[in-house]
Amino acid sequence: MLIFLLMMMQTAEPVAAQQAAPVLQHWKLAADLTHAGAAAVQGVAGPITGVYDNCLLVAGGANFPDGMPWLGGKKVYQQRVYIYAIQKNAELLLERTGLLPEPLAYAAVCSTADGIVVAGGESAKGLSKACWLLSLSATGQLQTTALPDLPVATTNAAACTDDRYVYVGGGETAAGTTAAMYRLDLQAPAAGWKSWIALPQPLSHFVLLHRKQQGKHILFAAAGRYKQSNGLSAFSSKLYSMDVTSKAWTSLADMPVALSAGTAVVTKDGLMLFGGDTGETFYQVEALIQSIAQTKDAAQAAKLNEQKIALQSQHPGFHQQVYQYHVDSKRWKEAGRLPYATPVTTIAVPWKQWVFIPSGEVKAGVRSPYIISVKLH
């Protein structure tokens, strides 16, 4: 764990630089994903995470416990649930662990008053359209309630709630990246998911947020990526919003940089986006994979594969900048930097003035075992 902690800290900003961004305070590693009998600390990407009954739940996800994928390591989908009591100053105390009904990662997830909604995702069996509600009993035991299935099996989608409805959009289906959105009425869940206004473009690995503004329910969709006709991905710098009563998306100010797989929360002034993948290494690896598949020369394919392995094994990590969007000025600004290696492919969870960023991927194939917390000033 000490070696991993040093890696997490190696890109930290000097103290003076952190003080220059007072909007973010008290960064810390609040907890890690340990449990009784664990042989080693092992993080996950694509975890199910949210807050319910003053507890932070972190569950499922996927990792490579037996080695990096480019060296033959197999992706393993996890089932364990960690339940942390949130105490004063956002301290986390691991109360118990449990198991999901089955291993699952990369689901669309959001916290509601009734529990944490989990929609779709994937496992070793393939893409899923199953939906659950995770909650805790009066004695703190994990409870799982089935919800209606999504219309289409989807992974790497995003979700949010306006307290009455849960919205799920985008993601990857068997047919490719999608712009489809669906809505579930929490007051009448048996009616199932209904088609909603599609995103302006197909997107996966993006963020979907709800914010109440002047009595109106506004949805925001930002960042993400999608497959182009040439089979390669494009990363998005777009920010869109929708007043749910108008049922139409509006394009807002572009982000300072195109990002994928970052995390975000709603703030008093607007939105805050914590890092993400700029795609520099991703693009090169994806192009090499395509070239390897297309070449008929075994020697050339081996040479290209060596280049791919070198890129993946020397991955520099992800974008550490934090960006804030102000709804009044309609502008983005820099709000600081993560003082640890940036986790992507996870979900930022707000709690009062604090934000938790649990586990996630910090380099290609490398998962963080830590839960980062930060206070929004």
C-alpha positions as CSV (number, residue, x, y, z in Angstrom):
1,M,0.0,0.0,0.0
2,L,2.9,2.4,0.7
3,I,4.2,2.0,-2.8
4,F,0.7,2.8,-4.2
5,L,0.3,5.8,-1.9
6,L,3.6,7.2,-3.2
7,M,2.4,6.8,-6.8
8,M,-0.9,8.5,-5.9
9,M,1.1,11.4,-4.4
10,Q,3.8,11.8,-7.0
11,T,2.0,14.3,-9.1
12,A,0.6,16.4,-6.2
13,E,0.7,20.1,-6.5
14,P,2.8,22.1,-4.0
15,V,1.0,23.4,-1.0
16,A,1.2,27.0,-2.2
17,A,-0.5,26.0,-5.5
18,Q,-3.3,24.2,-3.7
19,Q,-3.9,27.3,-1.6
20,A,-4.4,29.3,-4.8
21,A,-7.6,27.5,-5.4
22,P,-9.7,27.9,-2.2
23,V,-12.9,26.6,-3.8
24,L,-11.5,23.1,-3.1
25,Q,-10.3,22.4,0.4
26,H,-9.2,19.5,2.6
27,W,-8.2,16.9,0.0
28,K,-7.6,13.6,1.6
29,L,-7.5,9.8,1.1
30,A,-10.6,9.1,3.2
31,A,-10.5,5.3,3.1
32,D,-9.5,2.3,1.0
33,L,-11.2,-0.8,-0.3
34,T,-10.0,-3.3,2.3
35,H,-11.9,-6.0,4.1
36,A,-11.4,-8.8,6.5
37,G,-9.4,-11.6,4.9
38,A,-8.3,-9.6,1.9
39,A,-4.9,-10.7,0.6
40,A,-4.1,-7.3,-0.9
41,V,-5.7,-3.9,-1.5
42,Q,-7.4,-4.0,-4.9
43,G,-9.2,-1.1,-6.5
44,V,-11.8,-1.3,-9.3
45,A,-13.0,0.7,-12.3
46,G,-16.7,1.2,-13.0
47,P,-17.9,0.8,-9.4
48,I,-21.4,1.2,-8.3
49,T,-21.3,4.0,-5.8
50,G,-23.7,6.4,-4.0
51,V,-25.0,7.7,-0.7
52,Y,-27.9,6.2,1.2
53,D,-28.9,6.7,4.9
54,N,-25.7,8.6,5.7
55,C,-23.6,5.7,4.3
56,L,-21.3,5.6,1.3
57,L,-21.7,2.4,-0.7
58,V,-19.0,1.2,-3.1
59,A,-19.7,-2.0,-5.0
60,G,-18.8,-4.2,-7.9
61,G,-16.5,-2.8,-10.6
62,A,-13.7,-4.6,-12.6
63,N,-10.0,-5.0,-12.3
64,F,-7.0,-7.2,-13.4
65,P,-5.9,-9.1,-10.3
66,D,-3.6,-11.5,-12.2
67,G,-1.7,-9.0,-14.4
68,M,-2.2,-6.2,-17.0
69,P,-4.4,-7.1,-19.9
70,W,-1.7,-6.5,-22.5
71,L,0.4,-9.2,-20.7
72,G,-2.5,-11.7,-20.7
73,G,-4.2,-10.6,-17.5
74,K,-8.0,-11.3,-17.5
75,K,-10.5,-8.7,-16.6
76,V,-12.4,-9.8,-13.5
77,Y,-15.9,-8.4,-12.6
78,Q,-16.3,-8.0,-8.9
79,Q,-19.3,-8.5,-6.6
80,R,-18.2,-7.2,-3.2
81,V,-20.0,-4.2,-1.5
82,Y,-18.3,-1.9,0.9
83,I,-20.6,0.1,3.3
84,Y,-19.0,3.1,5.0
85,A,-20.6,5.2,7.7
86,I,-20.1,8.9,6.9
87,Q,-19.0,10.6,10.1
88,K,-18.1,14.2,11.1
89,N,-15.9,16.0,8.6
90,A,-16.7,13.3,6.0
91,E,-14.6,10.7,7.9
92,L,-15.4,7.2,6.6
93,L,-15.7,4.1,8.8
94,L,-16.1,0.7,7.1
95,E,-19.1,-0.8,8.9
96,R,-19.5,-4.0,6.9
97,T,-19.1,-5.6,3.5
98,G,-21.5,-7.7,1.4
99,L,-22.2,-9.0,-2.0
100,L,-24.2,-7.8,-5.0
101,P,-26.6,-10.3,-6.5
102,E,-24.0,-10.9,-9.2
103,P,-20.7,-9.3,-10.4
104,L,-21.3,-6.1,-12.2
105,A,-19.3,-3.0,-13.5
106,Y,-19.8,0.1,-15.6
107,A,-23.5,0.5,-14.8
108,A,-25.3,3.9,-14.9
109,V,-25.8,4.9,-11.2
110,C,-27.5,7.6,-9.2
111,S,-28.5,8.2,-5.6
112,T,-32.2,8.7,-4.7
113,A,-34.1,9.1,-1.5
114,D,-35.2,5.4,-1.7
115,G,-31.8,4.0,-2.5
116,I,-29.1,3.8,-5.2
117,V,-30.5,3.1,-8.7
118,V,-28.2,0.8,-10.8
119,A,-29.1,0.5,-14.5
120,G,-27.4,-1.8,-17.0
121,G,-23.6,-2.3,-17.0
122,E,-21.7,-5.4,-17.9
123,S,-20.2,-8.6,-16.5
124,A,-18.4,-11.7,-17.9
125,K,-21.8,-12.7,-19.3
126,G,-21.9,-9.6,-21.5
127,L,-23.9,-6.4,-21.5
128,S,-26.8,-6.1,-19.0
129,K,-30.2,-4.4,-19.1
130,A,-31.1,-5.4,-15.5
131,C,-31.8,-2.6,-13.0
132,W,-31.7,-2.7,-9.2
133,L,-32.4,-0.4,-6.2
134,L,-29.7,-0.8,-3.5
135,S,-30.7,0.3,0.0
136,L,-30.0,-0.6,3.7
137,S,-32.3,-2.2,6.2
138,A,-32.9,-0.7,9.7
139,T,-30.0,-2.9,10.9
140,G,-27.7,-1.7,8.1
141,Q,-27.9,-4.8,6.0
142,L,-27.8,-4.5,2.2
143,Q,-31.1,-4.8,0.4
144,T,-31.6,-5.3,-3.3
145,T,-34.9,-4.6,-5.0
146,A,-35.4,-5.4,-8.7
147,L,-36.5,-2.6,-11.0
148,P,-37.8,-2.9,-14.5
149,D,-35.2,-3.7,-17.1
150,L,-33.8,-1.1,-19.5
151,P,-35.2,-1.4,-23.0
152,V,-31.7,-2.2,-24.3
153,A,-28.7,-3.8,-22.7
154,T,-26.3,-0.9,-22.2
155,T,-22.9,-0.3,-20.5
156,N,-21.0,2.9,-19.7
157,A,-24.1,5.0,-19.7
158,A,-24.8,7.8,-17.3
159,A,-27.7,8.5,-14.9
160,C,-29.2,11.3,-12.7
161,T,-32.4,12.0,-10.9
162,D,-34.7,15.0,-10.3
163,D,-36.2,13.2,-7.2
164,R,-39.3,12.2,-9.2
165,Y,-37.6,10.6,-12.3
166,V,-34.4,8.8,-13.0
167,Y,-32.8,9.5,-16.4
168,V,-30.4,7.1,-18.1
169,G,-28.7,8.1,-21.3
170,G,-26.0,7.2,-23.8
171,G,-23.6,4.3,-23.3
172,E,-22.6,1.4,-25.5
173,T,-25.0,-1.2,-26.8
174,A,-24.4,-4.2,-29.0
175,A,-25.0,-1.9,-31.9
176,G,-22.4,0.7,-30.8
177,T,-22.4,4.1,-28.9
178,T,-25.9,5.4,-28.5
179,A,-27.7,8.7,-27.9
180,A,-30.8,7.1,-26.5
181,M,-32.3,8.3,-23.2
182,Y,-34.9,6.7,-21.0
183,R,-36.8,7.9,-17.9
184,L,-38.2,5.9,-15.0
185,D,-41.0,7.4,-12.7
186,L,-39.9,6.6,-9.1
187,Q,-43.5,7.0,-8.0
188,A,-44.7,4.4,-10.5
189,P,-41.7,2.2,-11.3
190,A,-43.8,-0.7,-12.5
191,A,-44.7,1.3,-15.6
192,G,-41.1,0.8,-16.7
193,W,-38.6,2.9,-18.6
194,K,-40.0,5.3,-21.1
195,S,-38.1,6.8,-24.1
196,W,-36.9,10.3,-23.4
197,I,-35.4,13.0,-25.6
198,A,-32.2,11.6,-27.1
199,L,-28.8,13.2,-26.4
200,P,-27.6,15.6,-29.1
201,Q,-25.0,13.1,-30.1
202,P,-24.1,9.5,-29.2
203,L,-21.9,9.4,-26.0
204,S,-20.4,7.0,-23.6
205,H,-18.2,7.7,-20.6
206,F,-19.8,11.1,-20.1
207,V,-21.5,12.8,-17.1
208,L,-25.2,13.4,-16.7
209,L,-26.3,15.8,-13.9
210,H,-29.5,17.3,-12.6
211,R,-29.6,20.8,-11.1
212,K,-32.6,22.8,-9.9
213,Q,-32.4,26.4,-11.1
214,Q,-35.1,29.0,-10.4
215,G,-37.6,26.3,-9.7
216,K,-36.8,24.5,-13.0
217,H,-35.3,21.0,-13.4
218,I,-32.3,21.2,-15.7
219,L,-30.3,18.3,-17.0
220,F,-26.6,18.7,-18.0
221,A,-24.6,16.3,-20.2
222,A,-20.9,16.9,-20.6
223,A,-17.7,15.3,-22.0
224,G,-17.6,11.6,-23.1
225,R,-16.6,9.8,-26.3
226,Y,-18.1,8.1,-29.3
227,K,-17.0,5.9,-32.1
228,Q,-16.5,7.5,-35.5
229,S,-17.3,5.9,-38.9
230,N,-13.6,4.9,-39.3
231,G,-13.9,2.8,-36.1
232,L,-11.8,5.2,-34.0
233,S,-13.1,7.2,-31.1
234,A,-13.6,10.9,-30.8
235,F,-13.6,12.7,-27.4
236,S,-16.1,15.5,-26.7
237,S,-15.7,18.9,-25.2
238,K,-19.4,19.7,-25.4
239,L,-21.7,20.8,-22.6
240,Y,-25.4,20.5,-23.2
241,S,-28.4,21.4,-21.0
242,M,-32.1,20.7,-21.0
243,D,-35.1,22.2,-19.1
244,V,-37.1,19.0,-18.7
245,T,-40.3,20.9,-19.4
246,S,-39.0,22.2,-22.7
247,K,-37.7,18.8,-23.8
248,A,-35.0,20.2,-25.9
249,W,-31.2,20.2,-25.6
250,T,-29.2,23.5,-25.8
251,S,-25.5,23.7,-26.5
252,L,-23.6,25.7,-23.9
253,A,-19.9,26.8,-23.7
254,D,-17.4,24.1,-24.7
255,M,-15.1,22.8,-22.0
256,P,-11.5,24.0,-22.0
257,V,-10.5,20.5,-23.2
258,A,-12.2,17.4,-24.6
259,L,-12.4,14.7,-21.9
260,S,-13.8,11.3,-21.3
261,A,-14.5,9.2,-18.2
262,G,-14.2,12.0,-15.8
263,T,-16.4,12.6,-12.7
264,A,-18.6,15.6,-11.9
265,V,-21.0,17.1,-9.3
266,V,-23.5,19.9,-9.1
267,T,-22.3,22.9,-7.1
268,K,-24.0,26.1,-5.7
269,D,-22.8,28.0,-8.8
270,G,-23.1,25.3,-11.4
271,L,-21.0,22.2,-12.1
272,M,-17.6,20.9,-11.2
273,L,-15.7,18.4,-13.3
274,F,-12.8,16.4,-11.8
275,G,-10.2,15.5,-14.4
276,G,-10.7,12.8,-17.1
277,D,-8.9,11.3,-20.0
278,T,-7.8,13.6,-22.8
279,G,-7.3,10.6,-25.1
280,E,-3.7,11.2,-26.1
281,T,-2.5,7.7,-25.2
282,F,-6.0,6.2,-25.9
283,Y,-6.0,7.5,-29.5
284,Q,-2.5,6.0,-30.2
285,V,-3.4,2.6,-28.6
286,E,-6.7,2.4,-30.5
287,A,-5.1,3.2,-33.8
288,L,-2.4,0.5,-33.2
289,I,-5.1,-2.0,-32.3
290,Q,-6.9,-1.2,-35.6
291,S,-3.6,-1.5,-37.6
292,I,-2.8,-4.8,-35.9
293,A,-6.2,-6.2,-36.9
294,Q,-5.8,-5.0,-40.5
295,T,-2.2,-6.2,-41.2
296,K,-1.6,-9.6,-42.8
297,D,2.2,-9.4,-42.0
298,A,2.9,-11.3,-38.8
299,A,6.2,-9.6,-38.2
300,Q,4.6,-6.2,-38.7
301,A,1.8,-7.1,-36.4
302,A,4.3,-8.2,-33.7
303,K,6.1,-4.9,-34.0
304,L,2.9,-2.9,-33.7
305,N,1.9,-5.0,-30.7
306,E,5.2,-4.1,-29.0
307,Q,4.5,-0.4,-29.6
308,K,1.1,-0.9,-28.1
309,I,2.4,-2.6,-25.0
310,A,5.0,0.1,-24.5
311,L,2.4,2.8,-24.7
312,Q,0.1,1.1,-22.2
313,S,2.7,0.1,-19.7
314,Q,4.1,3.6,-19.7
315,H,0.7,5.3,-19.5
316,P,1.3,8.8,-17.9
317,G,-2.0,8.9,-16.0
318,F,-5.0,11.2,-16.5
319,H,-5.8,14.9,-16.6
320,Q,-5.6,16.4,-13.1
321,Q,-7.3,19.8,-13.7
322,V,-10.6,20.5,-12.0
323,Y,-12.9,22.7,-14.0
324,Q,-15.9,24.7,-12.8
325,Y,-18.8,25.8,-15.0
326,H,-20.8,28.9,-13.7
327,V,-24.4,28.9,-14.8
328,D,-24.7,32.7,-14.5
329,S,-21.6,33.7,-16.4
330,K,-22.0,30.6,-18.7
331,R,-18.2,30.2,-18.6
332,W,-15.8,27.5,-17.5
333,K,-12.8,28.3,-15.2
334,E,-10.0,26.4,-13.6
335,A,-10.8,25.5,-10.0
336,G,-7.6,23.7,-9.0
337,R,-6.0,20.3,-9.5
338,L,-6.4,16.9,-8.0
339,P,-3.4,16.4,-5.6
340,Y,-3.4,12.6,-6.3
341,A,-3.3,10.5,-9.4
342,T,-6.7,11.2,-11.2
343,P,-9.2,8.4,-11.0
344,V,-11.4,8.0,-14.1
345,T,-14.3,5.6,-14.9
346,T,-15.8,6.0,-11.5
347,I,-18.6,8.3,-10.1
348,A,-18.2,11.4,-7.9
349,V,-20.6,11.3,-5.0
350,P,-21.7,14.5,-3.3
351,W,-22.5,14.6,0.5
352,K,-23.3,17.9,2.1
353,Q,-20.3,20.1,1.2
354,W,-18.1,17.2,0.5
355,V,-17.4,15.1,-2.6
356,F,-16.2,11.4,-2.6
357,I,-14.4,9.9,-5.6
358,P,-14.2,6.2,-5.0
359,S,-11.5,4.0,-6.6
360,G,-11.4,4.1,-10.4
361,E,-8.6,3.7,-12.9
362,V,-5.5,5.9,-12.5
363,K,-3.4,4.5,-15.4
364,A,-4.2,2.0,-18.1
365,G,-5.2,-1.2,-16.3
366,V,-4.2,0.2,-12.9
367,R,-7.0,0.7,-10.3
368,S,-6.8,2.9,-7.2
369,P,-7.8,1.3,-3.9
370,Y,-8.5,4.7,-2.4
371,I,-11.6,6.9,-1.8
372,I,-10.7,10.5,-2.3
373,S,-12.6,13.2,-0.5
374,V,-12.6,17.0,-0.9
375,K,-14.6,19.8,0.6
376,L,-16.3,22.4,-1.7
377,H,-15.9,25.9,-0.2
